[in-house]
Amino acid sequence: MKAFLLALEYAQVLQCPRVHVMAGLVPEALRLPQAEPVALATSAAYASTPGALRDTYLSNLRWAAEQAAKAGRDVLIEPINARDIPHFFLNRQDQAHAIVLETGCANLKVQMDLYHCQIVEGDVASKIRAYLPTGRVGHFQIAGVPQRHEPDLGELHHPSLFEVIDEVSAQCGWDGWIGCEYRPKAGGQPGGTSAGLGWFRAMNR
């Protein structure tokens, strides 16, 4: 809790309107057995299973949202696939949106990372069309799937997804941001990160 209050102080100084609160890992003693190979185990039922874990998460989020509201800030929660982070508590978009609704906090929103969404659920364009108009999406993040390199690498076609976001935003009035969170393919080489920005230049011609 002290860490979150400190984060709010930083957000105030930096004039950052949103603070991302990670759900964290399920304690080892409470973890579900993984029936699938690790490479395929992308989600679990933790966040949708009634019990002490979910109750504690909801209670913590309500407290965080209350503190953030006093500072005029939003709180973001992010579903993260369980292949990248095994036993992460929150994995799916529907879980995240159900939790936001249940808390009843107007300043609690979902950070919709299209990389994680594709790995866990797929049908990303339909998810954008379904969730963006609800007012519960506070931020987007992108990366190439499955290696999490530049957005022009992998199985997602981001120009098409940007068109969907623009179309739906025009209809519902969403005016948020799309952030990049990826590992540059040549990031370990001198100039590699900058060289990898060709995807951005190509989209802005």
N, C-alpha and C positions, 0 to 999 in steps of 0.2 A: 504493500500500500504506500509506503514511503517512496518507493521507486516511481509509482504512478504520479504522485503529487509532485515529485521532482520533474517528471516528464512534462507535466502541465506548466511548470515554471519555465522550462525551456521553450515550450510551445508559445507561451506568452511573449517571451523575449524575441523569438524568431518570427512572431506573427504567423504561426502555423495553425490553421483552423482545425486540424484533425490529429488525433493521437491513435496509433495502432496498438491494440492490446492483444497479444498472442494468447491463445487458449492453453498452450503448454502440453506437456506429455502426461499421459495417464500413469499413475503410480504402478510400479512393476507388479505389485501384489494383486492389482485389479485389472490387469491386461487380459484381453481376449486372446485365445489361441488363433494363430494365423493358419487357415486351412490352405490358402493359395501360396504359390511360390512368392518370395519377396518382390520379384519384378512385376507381379500382377496384383499384389495386395495394395490397392489404392485407397480403400476406405474401410471404416468400421462403424459400428452402431453406437459408439460411445455417446455422442452428442444427442442422440434421439432416444436413449434408454433412460427411463425414469429411475431416480435413485439419488444417493448422496453426491455423486460426482456432478451430475447435472444441476442439482439444487445449489451446490456451492458455486458453480460457474455462474448461474443466473444471479445469485446474491452478489457475487463480486462485480459482475457487470453493472448491476443496478447502482451499486455504490460508486463505481468508476464514472458512470454516466452522470450521476448526481454531482460529483465533484467537478466534472468537466463542464457541466451546464453552468455552474457558478462562474466559470472562467470563459464562458461563451465558446466552448470547443465541442466538437463531435468526437465520439469514440468509434473506432472501426474494429470489427472482428473479421478474420480471414480464414476461410476453409483452406486447408493445406493437405495435399495428397499424402497418404500414409506410406507411399513408396519412398518418397524423398525423406520424410520424417516419420518413421514407424511409430505407431501408437500416439500420434498427435490427436488430441481430443476432438477437433472439429475438422471434418473432411469435405462436406457436401454443401452446395448452395442451399438446398431445401432445409437442411439442418440450421444453417446460419440465419436464414430468413424466419424460420419458426421461432428461433431464440429471440431475435429482435422483436418480433410480435409479442412474444410472451412477456418480455421485460416491460413492455409498454413505455419505453424511454424514447422520446422523439429524437434525441441526439445520439442514439446508438444506431450505427449503420454497418453495412457489409462492404468490405474491401474485396471486390470481385476480381480475382486474379485469373485471367483467361488460361494461363498455363496450367494451373491446378484444376480448373474446371474441365479442360479438355482431357486431362489424364484420368480424372475420376469419373466424369459423366459424359463428355462429348456433347454434340448438338449445341455448340456454344452460341450460335446465332439465335437459336430459339430461347436459350436461357437469357440472353440480353433482352430480347423482345418481351419476355415474361416478367423479368425482375426490375428492369430499369424504370418502367412507369410507376412502380409501387412507391418510389421515393425512399426506398431502403438501401439503395446502392450509393455509397459515398465516394467511391474511388475505383478506378480500374488499374490493373497492372498487366503487362504483357511480357512474353518471352517465347522463343522458339520451343516447340515440342518435338521430341522428348528430351533433348540434351540441355535445354535451357540456355541456348546460345542466342544470337541475334534473332529478332522476330521474322526475318526473311528466310530463316533456315528451319526446316522441319515441316510438319504436317498441317499447321494452321496457316490460312491465307489472311493475313492481317489487313490488307487493303479492303477486302470484302467486309471484314468485321468492323472496321472503322466506318464504312458506309452505313452499316446497320446501326451503329452507335449514333452517328450523325442523324440518321433518319428518325430514330426513336426519340433522340434528344429534342429534335425540332417539334415533335408531337407532344412531348410531356414537359418540356422546359428544363430538362437536366442540363446543368452547366458546370459539371465537375471536370476532373483531370484524368488523363491516362498517363500512368507512370511506367517506366521501363525498369524491370528487375531481372537482369539476365547476366550470364557469365560470358563475356566476349570470347569467341572461339580462339582468337589469337591474343588474348589478354596478357599472356605471359611473355609476349615478345615486345621489344621496343616499338612503340607506335601502334601496337595491335588493337588497342581499344578504339583509338581514333579511326584506324583503317576500317574497323567493323561498322562504322556509322554510315556506310554507303547505302544501307537500306533506308535510312531516314532521308538522305539527300534524294534518293530515287522517288520517294513518295511525295516530295515537295516540289517536283519539277512542274 
